[in-house]
Amino acid sequence: MKSPRSPAPLIVALAACAALLLPVAAAASDPELRLPDFSHLRQNAVEFTDVTLDGFLLRIARKMAADDQDNEALSLLNDIKSVRVRAFEFESDDAYSGADLDAIRKQLAAPGWTSVVQQHSREQHSNVDVYMNMDGEKILGLAVIESEPRSFTIVNVVGNIDFAKLAKLAGGLGIPKVGQVE
């Protein structure tokens, strides 16, 4: 009579397959952040901005760029899936908790996200952090967190972001011009 096969080789094989898939899953983190609506902060804010451009609204922007025959803008917009901004300004210092931003920063610590700029000023109590979500050399998403004692702004852009195209559009589509270093 044959003895039943031990399940150990099967378990080892499944574990090996799962281990091989882990780096692939880790590298594929979502470039779209889960941004809260911060409704608990709205009543105390002097000013707040909540922008979500995706789907229908981006199609309208693409149509407007096509109507203006702005090929650079259209090319950039065709690659963007969504743009979301949350910005708050308050009358007094520390009107929001650091925990409000920590939830976002925790998402940016996930595999796939890379910190590319960190600017911190102790004198002005300000912080600016810029992150990119990349797949190889392709930029899939961009996130910016700017915070001061009386304000903060979070920006999340999802899509294939080409900085060369973005630079050419400076001054248009609400994209600010940045001074050139000579």
C-alpha positions as CSV (number, residue, x, y, z in Angstrom):
1,M,0.0,0.0,0.0
2,K,1.3,3.4,-1.0
3,S,1.6,6.0,1.7
4,P,-0.1,9.3,0.9
5,R,2.2,12.0,-0.4
6,S,3.3,14.6,2.1
7,P,1.8,18.0,1.4
8,A,5.2,19.7,2.2
9,P,6.5,19.8,-1.4
10,L,3.3,21.4,-2.6
11,I,3.3,24.0,0.2
12,V,7.0,24.8,-0.5
13,A,6.2,25.2,-4.2
14,L,3.2,27.5,-3.5
15,A,5.3,29.6,-1.0
16,A,8.1,29.9,-3.6
17,C,5.6,31.1,-6.2
18,A,4.1,33.6,-3.8
19,A,7.5,34.9,-2.9
20,L,8.4,35.5,-6.5
21,L,5.2,37.5,-7.0
22,L,5.7,39.8,-4.0
23,P,8.2,42.1,-5.7
24,V,5.9,42.5,-8.7
25,A,2.9,43.3,-6.4
26,A,5.0,45.7,-4.3
27,A,6.3,47.6,-7.3
28,A,2.8,48.1,-8.6
29,S,1.5,50.5,-5.8
30,D,-1.3,52.7,-6.9
31,P,-0.3,56.3,-7.9
32,E,-3.8,57.5,-6.9
33,L,-3.7,58.5,-3.2
34,R,-6.7,58.0,-1.0
35,L,-7.2,61.7,-0.1
36,P,-9.7,62.4,2.7
37,D,-12.2,65.1,2.2
38,F,-11.1,66.7,5.5
39,S,-14.7,67.7,6.3
40,H,-13.7,68.0,10.0
41,L,-11.4,70.9,9.1
42,R,-13.7,72.8,6.8
43,Q,-15.6,74.6,9.6
44,N,-12.4,76.0,11.0
45,A,-10.8,77.0,7.7
46,V,-10.6,80.5,6.5
47,E,-10.3,79.1,3.0
48,F,-10.3,75.7,1.5
49,T,-9.9,74.3,-2.0
50,D,-11.1,70.9,-3.1
51,V,-10.4,70.1,-6.8
52,T,-11.0,66.7,-8.4
53,L,-10.5,66.5,-12.2
54,D,-11.0,63.2,-13.8
55,G,-13.2,61.4,-16.3
56,F,-15.7,63.9,-17.7
57,L,-13.9,67.0,-16.6
58,L,-10.6,65.9,-18.1
59,R,-12.4,65.1,-21.4
60,I,-13.8,68.7,-21.4
61,A,-10.2,70.1,-20.8
62,R,-8.9,67.9,-23.6
63,K,-11.7,69.2,-25.9
64,M,-10.9,72.8,-25.0
65,A,-7.2,72.1,-25.7
66,A,-8.1,70.5,-29.1
67,D,-10.4,73.5,-30.0
68,D,-7.5,75.9,-29.2
69,Q,-5.3,73.7,-31.3
70,D,-2.8,73.6,-28.4
71,N,-1.0,70.4,-29.3
72,E,1.3,70.5,-26.3
73,A,-1.6,70.9,-23.9
74,L,-3.5,68.2,-25.6
75,S,-0.6,65.8,-25.6
76,L,-0.1,66.4,-21.8
77,L,-3.8,66.1,-21.0
78,N,-4.1,62.9,-23.0
79,D,-1.7,61.2,-20.6
80,I,-3.3,62.5,-17.3
81,K,-5.9,60.4,-15.6
82,S,-6.7,62.6,-12.7
83,V,-5.7,65.7,-10.8
84,R,-6.7,66.2,-7.2
85,V,-5.9,69.1,-4.9
86,R,-6.8,69.7,-1.2
87,A,-5.7,73.0,0.3
88,F,-6.7,74.6,3.6
89,E,-5.8,77.9,5.2
90,F,-6.6,78.7,8.9
91,E,-6.5,81.8,11.1
92,S,-4.3,80.4,13.8
93,D,-1.3,78.1,14.0
94,D,-1.8,74.4,14.5
95,A,-5.5,74.4,13.6
96,Y,-5.0,71.0,12.0
97,S,-3.2,67.9,13.4
98,G,-0.1,66.4,12.0
99,A,-2.1,63.1,11.9
100,D,-4.2,64.6,9.1
101,L,-1.1,64.6,6.9
102,D,0.5,61.5,8.3
103,A,-2.2,59.3,6.7
104,I,-1.1,60.6,3.3
105,R,2.6,60.3,4.1
106,K,2.1,56.7,5.1
107,Q,0.7,56.0,1.6
108,L,3.8,57.6,0.1
109,A,6.0,55.3,2.0
110,A,4.6,52.4,0.0
111,P,6.8,50.6,-2.6
112,G,6.7,52.4,-5.9
113,W,6.7,55.9,-4.4
114,T,10.1,57.7,-4.3
115,S,10.8,61.0,-2.5
116,V,12.4,63.4,-4.9
117,V,12.3,66.7,-3.1
118,Q,12.3,67.5,0.6
119,Q,12.5,71.1,1.7
120,H,12.1,71.9,5.4
121,S,12.5,75.4,6.9
122,R,12.8,75.4,10.7
123,E,12.6,79.2,10.7
124,Q,9.4,79.4,8.7
125,H,8.0,76.1,10.0
126,S,7.3,75.0,6.5
127,N,7.7,71.7,4.7
128,V,7.5,70.7,1.1
129,D,7.7,67.1,0.0
130,V,7.5,65.9,-3.6
131,Y,7.1,62.2,-4.5
132,M,6.9,60.3,-7.7
133,N,5.3,56.9,-8.4
134,M,7.4,55.2,-11.0
135,D,7.5,52.0,-13.0
136,G,11.0,51.8,-14.3
137,E,11.7,55.1,-15.9
138,K,8.0,55.9,-16.5
139,I,6.3,58.3,-14.1
140,L,2.9,57.1,-13.2
141,G,2.0,59.7,-10.5
142,L,3.1,62.7,-8.7
143,A,2.3,63.9,-5.1
144,V,3.2,67.1,-3.4
145,I,2.6,67.9,0.3
146,E,3.2,71.5,1.4
147,S,2.5,72.4,5.1
148,E,2.9,75.4,7.3
149,P,1.5,76.1,10.8
150,R,-1.6,77.8,9.3
151,S,-2.0,76.0,6.0
152,F,-1.4,72.8,4.0
153,T,-1.8,71.7,0.4
154,I,-1.9,68.2,-1.1
155,V,-1.7,67.6,-4.9
156,N,-1.9,64.2,-6.5
157,V,-1.5,63.9,-10.3
158,V,-2.1,60.4,-11.8
159,G,-1.0,59.5,-15.3
160,N,2.0,59.4,-17.5
161,I,3.7,62.6,-16.6
162,D,6.2,64.0,-19.0
163,F,8.1,66.9,-17.4
164,A,9.5,68.1,-20.7
165,K,5.9,68.7,-21.9
166,L,4.9,70.2,-18.6
167,A,7.7,72.7,-18.8
168,K,6.7,73.8,-22.2
169,L,3.2,74.6,-20.9
170,A,4.5,76.8,-18.1
171,G,2.2,79.9,-17.8
172,G,-0.7,78.1,-19.5
173,L,-3.5,75.9,-18.2
174,G,-2.9,77.3,-14.7
175,I,0.6,75.9,-14.6
176,P,2.9,78.5,-13.0
177,K,6.1,79.7,-14.7
178,V,9.2,78.7,-12.7
179,G,12.3,80.9,-13.0
180,Q,15.1,79.4,-14.9
181,V,18.5,79.1,-13.3
182,E,21.3,80.5,-15.5
